[in-house]
């Protein structure tokens, strides 16, 4: 490698290339500001996520409550139907027994 006359040489810098052109204190302030902004965004997202999860839990609870009510209604209807049928059978039997006693 030949050195040309009049060429100036720069001292090798101790900082790495690509780090940025800001002084250390400015980079620190910038990174803190970025960290704080990211923290605020994450906190806002967390609030939205908690609200969404709460609404979803309320919806699931409502669906379970409706389903329990529907099942209880089916059971009550079945018991009512069974009671009416048993009552009709018992009344019919008693009526025919009474008729047989009176006729016999």
MOPAC internal coordinates of N, CA, C and O (Angstrom, degrees):
PM7 1SCF
backbone

  N    0.0000 0     0.00 0     0.00 0    0    0    0
  C    1.4359 1     0.00 0     0.00 0    1    0    0
  C    1.5155 1   107.51 1     0.00 0    2    1    0
  O    1.2310 1   121.05 1   -51.02 1    3    2    1
  N    1.2916 1   115.61 1   128.98 1    3    2    1
  C    1.4657 1   118.36 1  -178.81 1    5    3    2
  C    1.5148 1   109.16 1  -103.61 1    6    5    3
  O    1.2310 1   121.30 1   -33.98 1    7    6    5
  N    1.3112 1   115.12 1   146.02 1    7    6    5
  C    1.4602 1   121.29 1   179.63 1    9    7    6
  C    1.5170 1   107.64 1   -99.23 1   10    9    7
  O    1.2310 1   120.97 1   -51.74 1   11   10    9
  N    1.2894 1   115.75 1   128.26 1   11   10    9
  C    1.4593 1   119.90 1  -179.25 1   13   11   10
  C    1.5260 1   109.24 1   -85.77 1   14   13   11
  O    1.2310 1   120.18 1   -33.39 1   15   14   13
  N    1.3249 1   117.26 1   146.61 1   15   14   13
  C    1.4625 1   119.84 1   178.72 1   17   15   14
  C    1.5266 1   110.65 1   -65.93 1   18   17   15
  O    1.2310 1   119.82 1   -41.33 1   19   18   17
  N    1.3202 1   117.95 1   138.67 1   19   18   17
  C    1.4546 1   123.57 1   177.79 1   21   19   18
  C    1.5298 1   113.59 1    85.71 1   22   21   19
  O    1.2310 1   120.42 1  -177.62 1   23   22   21
  N    1.3261 1   116.81 1     2.38 1   23   22   21
  C    1.4662 1   119.76 1   179.69 1   25   23   22
  C    1.5271 1   109.08 1   -76.90 1   26   25   23
  O    1.2310 1   120.82 1   -41.07 1   27   26   25
  N    1.3168 1   116.04 1   138.93 1   27   26   25
  C    1.4715 1   119.52 1   178.36 1   29   27   26
  C    1.5217 1   108.38 1  -105.04 1   30   29   27
  O    1.2310 1   120.72 1   -33.25 1   31   30   29
  N    1.2928 1   116.24 1   146.75 1   31   30   29
  C    1.4485 1   122.06 1  -179.63 1   33   31   30
  C    1.5159 1   109.89 1  -114.24 1   34   33   31
  O    1.2310 1   121.28 1   -44.12 1   35   34   33
  N    1.3008 1   115.15 1   135.88 1   35   34   33
  C    1.4807 1   119.50 1   174.82 1   37   35   34
  C    1.5083 1   108.33 1   -96.38 1   38   37   35
  O    1.2310 1   122.39 1   -33.32 1   39   38   37
  N    1.3502 1   113.03 1   146.68 1   39   38   37
  C    1.4607 1   117.26 1   175.37 1   41   39   38
  C    1.5198 1   109.42 1   -71.60 1   42   41   39
  O    1.2310 1   120.52 1   -35.81 1   43   42   41
  N    1.2739 1   116.62 1   144.19 1   43   42   41
  C    1.4611 1   120.26 1   178.33 1   45   43   42
  C    1.5280 1   108.68 1   -65.95 1   46   45   43
  O    1.2310 1   121.12 1   -49.66 1   47   46   45
  N    1.2823 1   115.46 1   130.34 1   47   46   45
  C    1.4615 1   121.31 1  -179.30 1   49   47   46
  C    1.5250 1   108.88 1   -79.76 1   50   49   47
  O    1.2310 1   120.39 1   -33.86 1   51   50   49
  N    1.3319 1   116.87 1   146.14 1   51   50   49
  C    1.4626 1   120.86 1   179.34 1   53   51   50
  C    1.5266 1   111.73 1   -79.55 1   54   53   51
  O    1.2310 1   120.90 1   159.15 1   55   54   53
  N    1.3516 1   115.88 1   -20.85 1   55   54   53
  C    1.4666 1   116.45 1  -178.74 1   57   55   54
  C    1.5104 1   109.36 1   -82.63 1   58   57   55
  O    1.2310 1   121.57 1   -26.73 1   59   58   57
  N    1.3298 1   114.61 1   153.27 1   59   58   57
  C    1.4503 1   120.50 1  -177.11 1   61   59   58
  C    1.5156 1   109.55 1   -77.16 1   62   61   59
  O    1.2310 1   121.14 1   -28.53 1   63   62   61
  N    1.3171 1   115.43 1   151.47 1   63   62   61
  C    1.4555 1   120.41 1   176.30 1   65   63   62
  C    1.5227 1   108.92 1   -71.85 1   66   65   63
  O    1.2310 1   119.85 1   -33.38 1   67   66   65
  N    1.3295 1   117.88 1   146.62 1   67   66   65
  C    1.4503 1   122.11 1   176.17 1   69   67   66
  C    1.5192 1   113.41 1    85.88 1   70   69   67
  O    1.2310 1   119.36 1   177.78 1   71   70   69
  N    1.3263 1   118.83 1    -2.22 1   71   70   69
  C    1.4637 1   120.44 1   179.73 1   73   71   70
  C    1.5076 1   109.60 1   -72.83 1   74   73   71
  O    1.2310 1   119.73 1   143.71 1   75   74   73
  N    1.2922 1   118.13 1   -36.29 1   75   74   73
  C    1.4490 1   121.65 1   179.94 1   77   75   74
  C    1.5101 1   109.25 1   134.71 1   78   77   75
  O    1.2310 1   121.54 1   -13.76 1   79   78   77
  N    1.3063 1   114.66 1   166.24 1   79   78   77
  C    1.4566 1   117.95 1  -176.20 1   81   79   78
  C    1.5191 1   111.61 1  -100.87 1   82   81   79
  O    1.2310 1   119.75 1  -179.25 1   83   82   81
  N    1.3319 1   118.08 1     0.75 1   83   82   81
  C    1.4559 1   120.21 1  -178.96 1   85   83   82
  C    1.5208 1   110.26 1   -81.50 1   86   85   83
  O    1.2310 1   120.80 1   -32.32 1   87   86   85
  N    1.2970 1   116.09 1   147.68 1   87   86   85
  C    1.4692 1   118.56 1   174.78 1   89   87   86
  C    1.5315 1   110.03 1   -63.83 1   90   89   87
  O    1.2310 1   120.16 1   -17.56 1   91   90   89
  N    1.3220 1   117.29 1   162.44 1   91   90   89
  C    1.4554 1   122.37 1  -175.70 1   93   91   90
  C    1.5163 1   113.94 1   -55.18 1   94   93   91
  O    1.2310 1   119.63 1   135.76 1   95   94   93
  N    1.3384 1   118.30 1   -44.24 1   95   94   93
  C    1.4661 1   120.91 1  -178.18 1   97   95   94
  C    1.5224 1   110.92 1   -65.78 1   98   97   95
  O    1.2310 1   120.30 1   140.95 1   99   98   97
  N    1.3362 1   117.04 1   -39.05 1   99   98   97
  C    1.4599 1   120.59 1   179.70 1  101   99   98
  C    1.5384 1   110.19 1   -67.04 1  102  101   99
  O    1.2310 1   120.83 1   139.46 1  103  102  101
  N    1.3559 1   116.02 1   -40.54 1  103  102  101
  C    1.4658 1   119.07 1   177.77 1  105  103  102
  C    1.5176 1   110.26 1   -62.25 1  106  105  103
  O    1.2310 1   120.52 1   139.90 1  107  106  105
  N    1.3251 1   116.60 1   -40.10 1  107  106  105
  C    1.4600 1   120.76 1  -179.61 1  109  107  106
  C    1.5173 1   110.01 1   -63.87 1  110  109  107
  O    1.2310 1   120.15 1   135.85 1  111  110  109
  N    1.3400 1   117.31 1   -44.15 1  111  110  109
  C    1.4671 1   119.98 1   179.16 1  113  111  110
  C    1.5244 1   110.34 1   -63.25 1  114  113  111
  O    1.2310 1   121.29 1   137.80 1  115  114  113
  N    1.3277 1   115.13 1   -42.20 1  115  114  113
  C    1.4530 1   119.09 1  -179.73 1  117  115  114
  C    1.5273 1   110.63 1   -64.20 1  118  117  115
  O    1.2310 1   119.91 1   136.41 1  119  118  117
  N    1.3130 1   117.78 1   -43.59 1  119  118  117
  C    1.4647 1   119.38 1  -179.25 1  121  119  118
  C    1.5277 1   110.33 1   -68.46 1  122  121  119
  O    1.2310 1   119.33 1   144.86 1  123  122  121
  N    1.3299 1   118.88 1   -35.14 1  123  122  121
  C    1.4657 1   120.61 1   175.82 1  125  123  122
  C    1.5165 1   110.50 1   -65.26 1  126  125  123
  O    1.2310 1   120.60 1   138.31 1  127  126  125
  N    1.3234 1   116.46 1   -41.69 1  127  126  125
  C    1.4627 1   120.07 1   178.70 1  129  127  126
  C    1.5247 1   109.88 1   -63.42 1  130  129  127
  O    1.2310 1   120.74 1   138.16 1  131  130  129
  N    1.3267 1   116.18 1   -41.84 1  131  130  129
  C    1.4632 1   119.38 1   177.94 1  133  131  130
  C    1.5264 1   110.72 1   -64.57 1  134  133  131
  O    1.2310 1   120.79 1   139.06 1  135  134  133
  N    1.3322 1   116.10 1   -40.94 1  135  134  133
  C    1.4679 1   120.13 1   178.59 1  137  135  134
  C    1.5255 1   110.62 1   -63.11 1  138  137  135
  O    1.2310 1   120.24 1   135.81 1  139  138  137
  N    1.3307 1   117.14 1   -44.19 1  139  138  137
  C    1.4620 1   120.54 1   179.92 1  141  139  138
  C    1.5307 1   110.88 1   -64.48 1  142  141  139
  O    1.2310 1   120.18 1   139.10 1  143  142  141
  N    1.3205 1   117.27 1   -40.90 1  143  142  141
  C    1.4627 1   121.03 1   178.54 1  145  143  142
  C    1.5297 1   110.16 1   -64.16 1  146  145  143
  O    1.2310 1   120.55 1   136.76 1  147  146  145
  N    1.3179 1   116.55 1   -43.24 1  147  146  145
  C    1.4689 1   119.93 1   177.96 1  149  147  146
  C    1.5270 1   110.25 1   -63.15 1  150  149  147
  O    1.2310 1   120.55 1   141.01 1  151  150  149
  N    1.3364 1   116.56 1   -38.99 1  151  150  149
  C    1.4668 1   120.44 1   178.17 1  153  151  150
  C    1.5235 1   110.85 1   -63.35 1  154  153  151
  O    1.2310 1   120.58 1   136.59 1  155  154  153
  N    1.3387 1   116.50 1   -43.41 1  155  154  153
  C    1.4766 1   119.57 1   178.58 1  157  155  154
  C    1.5232 1   111.19 1   -63.60 1  158  157  155
  O    1.2310 1   120.60 1   138.09 1  159  158  157
  N    1.3331 1   116.45 1   -41.91 1  159  158  157
  C    1.4640 1   119.37 1   178.34 1  161  159  158
  C    1.5215 1   110.88 1   -62.86 1  162  161  159
  O    1.2310 1   120.67 1   136.62 1  163  162  161
  N    1.3264 1   116.32 1   -43.38 1  163  162  161
  C    1.4676 1   120.55 1   179.63 1  165  163  162
  C    1.5313 1   110.70 1   -63.97 1  166  165  163
  O    1.2310 1   120.21 1   140.71 1  167  166  165
  N    1.3351 1   117.20 1   -39.29 1  167  166  165
  C    1.4660 1   120.60 1   178.14 1  169  167  166
  C    1.5272 1   110.51 1   -64.60 1  170  169  167
  O    1.2310 1   120.42 1   138.07 1  171  170  169
  N    1.3255 1   116.81 1   -41.93 1  171  170  169
  C    1.4663 1   120.17 1   178.69 1  173  171  170
  C    1.5365 1   110.35 1   -64.88 1  174  173  171
  O    1.2310 1   120.57 1   137.81 1  175  174  173
  N    1.3209 1   116.52 1   -42.19 1  175  174  173
  C    1.4638 1   120.04 1   177.35 1  177  175  174
  C    1.5215 1   110.74 1   -63.67 1  178  177  175
  O    1.2310 1   120.43 1   143.33 1  179  178  177
  N    1.3147 1   116.78 1   -36.67 1  179  178  177
  C    1.4628 1   121.08 1   179.10 1  181  179  178
  C    1.5240 1   110.80 1   -64.52 1  182  181  179
  O    1.2310 1   120.52 1   139.08 1  183  182  181
  N    1.3413 1   116.61 1   -40.92 1  183  182  181
  C    1.4644 1   120.44 1   177.99 1  185  183  182
  C    1.5241 1   110.10 1   -63.11 1  186  185  183
  O    1.2310 1   120.52 1   135.34 1  187  186  185
  N    1.3238 1   116.60 1   -44.66 1  187  186  185
  C    1.4629 1   120.87 1   179.66 1  189  187  186
  C    1.5331 1   109.86 1   -63.14 1  190  189  187
  O    1.2310 1   120.77 1   136.62 1  191  190  189
  N    1.3396 1   116.13 1   -43.38 1  191  190  189
  C    1.4636 1   120.50 1  -179.62 1  193  191  190
  C    1.5309 1   111.15 1   -63.42 1  194  193  191
  O    1.2310 1   120.42 1   136.55 1  195  194  193
  N    1.3487 1   116.81 1   -43.45 1  195  194  193
  C    1.4716 1   119.94 1   178.35 1  197  195  194
  C    1.5188 1   111.16 1   -62.07 1  198  197  195
  O    1.2310 1   120.27 1   138.67 1  199  198  197
  N    1.3233 1   117.09 1   -41.33 1  199  198  197
  C    1.4702 1   120.59 1   179.81 1  201  199  198
  C    1.5345 1   110.53 1   -65.35 1  202  201  199
  O    1.2310 1   120.78 1   138.37 1  203  202  201
  N    1.3341 1   116.12 1   -41.63 1  203  202  201
  C    1.4628 1   120.00 1   178.32 1  205  203  202
  C    1.5349 1   110.51 1   -63.38 1  206  205  203
  O    1.2310 1   120.21 1   137.09 1  207  206  205
  N    1.3305 1   117.20 1   -42.91 1  207  206  205
  C    1.4626 1   120.51 1   178.62 1  209  207  206
  C    1.5272 1   111.15 1   -64.99 1  210  209  207
  O    1.2310 1   119.99 1   141.68 1  211  210  209
  N    1.3271 1   117.62 1   -38.32 1  211  210  209
  C    1.4607 1   120.97 1   179.09 1  213  211  210
  C    1.5246 1   110.18 1   -64.06 1  214  213  211
  O    1.2310 1   120.53 1   134.51 1  215  214  213
  N    1.3481 1   116.60 1   -45.49 1  215  214  213
  C    1.4654 1   119.89 1   179.05 1  217  215  214
  C    1.5266 1   111.05 1   -62.84 1  218  217  215
  O    1.2310 1   120.86 1   140.94 1  219  218  217
  N    1.3211 1   115.97 1   -39.06 1  219  218  217
  C    1.4607 1   119.91 1   179.21 1  221  219  218
  C    1.5309 1   110.31 1   -65.03 1  222  221  219
  O    1.2310 1   120.22 1   139.53 1  223  222  221
  N    1.3309 1   117.18 1   -40.47 1  223  222  221
  C    1.4699 1   120.83 1   178.20 1  225  223  222
  C    1.5222 1   110.96 1   -64.78 1  226  225  223
  O    1.2310 1   120.36 1   139.16 1  227  226  225
  N    1.3221 1   116.91 1   -40.84 1  227  226  225
  C    1.4701 1   120.41 1   177.58 1  229  227  226
  C    1.5204 1   110.07 1   -62.36 1  230  229  227
  O    1.2310 1   120.30 1   137.21 1  231  230  229
  N    1.3247 1   117.03 1   -42.79 1  231  230  229
  C    1.4648 1   121.23 1   179.43 1  233  231  230
  C    1.5263 1   110.74 1   -62.86 1  234  233  231
  O    1.2310 1   120.24 1   135.21 1  235  234  233
  N    1.3445 1   117.14 1   -44.79 1  235  234  233
  C    1.4697 1   120.17 1   178.23 1  237  235  234
  C    1.5211 1   110.82 1   -61.80 1  238  237  235
  O    1.2310 1   120.34 1   139.19 1  239  238  237
  N    1.3234 1   116.95 1   -40.81 1  239  238  237
  C    1.4564 1   120.97 1   179.08 1  241  239  238
  C    1.5259 1   110.76 1   -62.79 1  242  241  239
  O    1.2310 1   120.77 1   137.34 1  243  242  241
  N    1.3190 1   116.13 1   -42.66 1  243  242  241
  C    1.4618 1   120.94 1   179.29 1  245  243  242
  C    1.5364 1   110.67 1   -62.59 1  246  245  243
  O    1.2310 1   120.66 1   136.77 1  247  246  245
  N    1.3242 1   116.35 1   -43.23 1  247  246  245
  C    1.4656 1   120.73 1   179.98 1  249  247  246
  C    1.5282 1   110.03 1   -63.72 1  250  249  247
  O    1.2310 1   120.30 1   136.93 1  251  250  249
  N    1.3452 1   117.03 1   -43.07 1  251  250  249
  C    1.4722 1   119.76 1   178.70 1  253  251  250
  C    1.5192 1   111.35 1   -63.12 1  254  253  251
  O    1.2310 1   120.36 1   138.83 1  255  254  253
  N    1.3332 1   116.92 1   -41.17 1  255  254  253
  C    1.4699 1   121.16 1   179.93 1  257  255  254
  C    1.5372 1   110.66 1   -63.12 1  258  257  255
  O    1.2310 1   120.39 1   136.22 1  259  258  257
  N    1.3332 1   116.86 1   -43.78 1  259  258  257
  C    1.4669 1   120.83 1   178.58 1  261  259  258
  C    1.5279 1   110.01 1   -63.46 1  262  261  259
  O    1.2310 1   120.65 1   138.26 1  263  262  261
  N    1.3219 1   116.36 1   -41.74 1  263  262  261
  C    1.4654 1   120.04 1  -179.86 1  265  263  262
  C    1.5274 1   111.07 1   -65.00 1  266  265  263
  O    1.2310 1   119.81 1   138.45 1  267  266  265
  N    1.3222 1   117.97 1   -41.55 1  267  266  265
  C    1.4739 1   120.32 1   176.75 1  269  267  266
  C    1.5191 1   111.06 1   -62.54 1  270  269  267
  O    1.2310 1   120.43 1   138.54 1  271  270  269
  N    1.3323 1   116.79 1   -41.46 1  271  270  269
  C    1.4619 1   120.80 1   178.92 1  273  271  270
  C    1.5337 1   110.55 1   -63.03 1  274  273  271
  O    1.2310 1   120.62 1   138.95 1  275  274  273
  N    1.3263 1   116.42 1   -41.05 1  275  274  273
  C    1.4638 1   120.86 1   179.39 1  277  275  274
  C    1.5284 1   110.22 1   -64.38 1  278  277  275
  O    1.2310 1   119.96 1   135.86 1  279  278  277
  N    1.3314 1   117.67 1   -44.14 1  279  278  277
  C    1.4643 1   120.84 1   179.28 1  281  279  278
  C    1.5247 1   110.78 1   -63.65 1  282  281  279
  O    1.2310 1   120.45 1   137.51 1  283  282  281
  N    1.3428 1   116.75 1   -42.49 1  283  282  281
  C    1.4669 1   120.33 1   178.47 1  285  283  282
  C    1.5277 1   109.99 1   -63.13 1  286  285  283
  O    1.2310 1   119.97 1   140.72 1  287  286  285
  N    1.3217 1   117.66 1   -39.28 1  287  286  285
  C    1.4622 1   121.97 1   177.95 1  289  287  286
  C    1.5240 1   111.63 1   -62.97 1  290  289  287
  O    1.2310 1   120.59 1   138.39 1  291  290  289
  N    1.3425 1   116.48 1   -41.61 1  291  290  289
  C    1.4697 1   120.27 1   177.96 1  293  291  290
  C    1.5217 1   110.36 1   -62.70 1  294  293  291
  O    1.2310 1   120.64 1   136.97 1  295  294  293
  N    1.3288 1   116.38 1   -43.03 1  295  294  293
  C    1.4612 1   120.57 1   179.99 1  297  295  294
  C    1.5246 1   110.93 1   -64.34 1  298  297  295
  O    1.2310 1   120.11 1   134.48 1  299  298  297
  N    1.3151 1   117.40 1   -45.52 1  299  298  297
  C    1.4696 1   120.32 1   178.54 1  301  299  298
  C    1.5283 1   111.34 1   -62.12 1  302  301  299
  O    1.2310 1   120.27 1   139.92 1  303  302  301
  N    1.3269 1   117.09 1   -40.08 1  303  302  301
  C    1.4706 1   120.33 1   178.77 1  305  303  302
  C    1.5237 1   110.47 1   -63.89 1  306  305  303
  O    1.2310 1   120.45 1   136.58 1  307  306  305
  N    1.3389 1   116.74 1   -43.42 1  307  306  305
  C    1.4687 1   120.31 1   179.21 1  309  307  306
  C    1.5259 1   110.24 1   -62.44 1  310  309  307
  O    1.2310 1   120.14 1   136.44 1  311  310  309
  N    1.3360 1   117.34 1   -43.56 1  311  310  309
  C    1.4738 1   120.32 1   178.88 1  313  311  310
  C    1.5312 1   111.25 1   -64.40 1  314  313  311
  O    1.2310 1   119.86 1   138.70 1  315  314  313
  N    1.3099 1   117.88 1   -41.30 1  315  314  313
  C    1.4706 1   121.37 1   178.34 1  317  315  314
  C    1.5275 1   110.82 1   -62.56 1  318  317  315
  O    1.2310 1   120.75 1   134.97 1  319  318  317
  N    1.3410 1   116.18 1   -45.03 1  319  318  317
  C    1.4677 1   120.50 1   178.92 1  321  319  318
  C    1.5257 1   110.66 1   -61.97 1  322  321  319
  O    1.2310 1   120.57 1   135.09 1  323  322  321
  N    1.3260 1   116.52 1   -44.91 1  323  322  321
  C    1.4603 1   120.68 1   179.08 1  325  323  322
  C    1.5313 1   110.99 1   -61.90 1  326  325  323
  O    1.2310 1   120.47 1   137.27 1  327  326  325
  N    1.3288 1   116.70 1   -42.73 1  327  326  325
  C    1.4712 1   121.02 1   179.26 1  329  327  326
  C    1.5261 1   111.05 1   -61.78 1  330  329  327
  O    1.2310 1   120.12 1   136.54 1  331  330  329
  N    1.3279 1   117.38 1   -43.46 1  331  330  329
  C    1.4763 1   120.71 1   179.87 1  333  331  330
  C    1.5228 1   110.52 1   -64.26 1  334  333  331
  O    1.2310 1   120.06 1   136.46 1  335  334  333
  N    1.3381 1   117.49 1   -43.54 1  335  334  333
  C    1.4680 1   121.00 1  -179.65 1  337  335  334
  C    1.5220 1   110.37 1   -64.39 1  338  337  335
  O    1.2310 1   119.99 1   134.59 1  339  338  337
  N    1.3408 1   117.62 1   -45.41 1  339  338  337
  C    1.4711 1   120.96 1   179.35 1  341  339  338
  C    1.5264 1   110.26 1   -62.79 1  342  341  339
  O    1.2310 1   120.18 1   137.92 1  343  342  341
  N    1.3273 1   117.26 1   -42.08 1  343  342  341
  C    1.4726 1   120.58 1   178.29 1  345  343  342
  C    1.5232 1   110.79 1   -61.60 1  346  345  343
  O    1.2310 1   119.90 1   136.40 1  347  346  345
  N    1.3171 1   117.80 1   -43.60 1  347  346  345
  C    1.4654 1   121.37 1   179.27 1  349  347  346
  C    1.5253 1   111.00 1   -62.66 1  350  349  347
  O    1.2310 1   120.49 1   138.26 1  351  350  349
  N    1.3324 1   116.66 1   -41.74 1  351  350  349
  C    1.4673 1   120.65 1   179.54 1  353  351  350
  C    1.5291 1   110.26 1   -64.95 1  354  353  351
  O    1.2310 1   120.36 1   134.19 1  355  354  353
  N    1.3378 1   116.92 1   -45.81 1  355  354  353
  C    1.4703 1   120.71 1  -179.33 1  357  355  354
  C    1.5310 1   110.58 1   -63.55 1  358  357  355
  O    1.2310 1   120.10 1   135.75 1  359  358  357
  N    1.3212 1   117.41 1   -44.25 1  359  358  357
  C    1.4702 1   120.79 1   179.89 1  361  359  358
  C    1.5219 1   110.18 1   -63.06 1  362  361  359
  O    1.2310 1   119.83 1   139.09 1  363  362  361
  N    1.3283 1   117.93 1   -40.91 1  363  362  361
  C    1.4629 1   121.25 1   179.11 1  365  363  362
  C    1.5224 1   110.85 1   -63.44 1  366  365  363
  O    1.2310 1   120.71 1   134.95 1  367  366  365
  N    1.3394 1   116.25 1   -45.05 1  367  366  365
  C    1.4668 1   119.90 1   179.63 1  369  367  366
  C    1.5259 1   110.52 1   -62.52 1  370  369  367
  O    1.2310 1   120.17 1   132.31 1  371  370  369
  N    1.3283 1   117.29 1   -47.69 1  371  370  369
  C    1.4633 1   121.43 1  -179.55 1  373  371  370
  C    1.5265 1   110.20 1   -62.08 1  374  373  371
  O    1.2310 1   120.21 1   139.59 1  375  374  373
  N    1.3320 1   117.20 1   -40.41 1  375  374  373
  C    1.4609 1   120.91 1  -179.72 1  377  375  374
  C    1.5302 1   110.90 1   -62.87 1  378  377  375
  O    1.2310 1   120.16 1   134.79 1  379  378  377
  N    1.3371 1   117.31 1   -45.21 1  379  378  377
  C    1.4644 1   119.78 1  -179.95 1  381  379  378
  C    1.5289 1   111.60 1   -69.87 1  382  381  379
  O    1.2310 1   119.54 1   145.21 1  383  382  381
  N    1.3292 1   118.48 1   -34.79 1  383  382  381
  C    1.4685 1   120.80 1   176.42 1  385  383  382
  C    1.5356 1   110.22 1   -64.21 1  386  385  383
  O    1.2310 1   121.36 1   136.66 1  387  386  385
  N    1.3171 1   114.99 1   -43.34 1  387  386  385
  C    1.4587 1   119.87 1   178.74 1  389  387  386
  C    1.5279 1   110.28 1   -64.58 1  390  389  387
  O    1.2310 1   120.05 1   137.47 1  391  390  389
  N    1.3090 1   117.51 1   -42.53 1  391  390  389
  C    1.4607 1   121.96 1   178.45 1  393  391  390
  C    1.5348 1   110.50 1   -63.02 1  394  393  391
  O    1.2310 1   120.85 1   140.49 1  395  394  393
  N    1.3298 1   115.98 1   -39.51 1  395  394  393
  C    1.4713 1   119.90 1   179.31 1  397  395  394
  C    1.5250 1   110.53 1   -67.00 1  398  397  395
  O    1.2310 1   120.14 1   141.93 1  399  398  397
  N    1.3441 1   117.34 1   -38.07 1  399  398  397
  C    1.4567 1   121.18 1   178.50 1  401  399  398
  C    1.5278 1   110.75 1   -66.12 1  402  401  399
  O    1.2310 1   120.67 1   137.14 1  403  402  401
  N    1.3254 1   116.33 1   -42.86 1  403  402  401
  C    1.4677 1   120.16 1  -178.85 1  405  403  402
  C    1.5292 1   111.47 1   -69.58 1  406  405  403
  O    1.2310 1   120.04 1   143.48 1  407  406  405
  N    1.3137 1   117.53 1   -36.52 1  407  406  405
  C    1.4592 1   121.89 1  -177.67 1  409  407  406
  C    1.5348 1   110.72 1   -81.14 1  410  409  407
  O    1.2310 1   119.46 1   154.64 1  411  410  409
  N    1.2971 1   118.64 1   -25.36 1  411  410  409
  C    1.4375 1   121.54 1  -170.29 1  413  411  410
  C    1.4352 1   116.04 1   -93.50 1  414  413  411
  O    1.2310 1   120.10 1   180.00 1  415  414  413

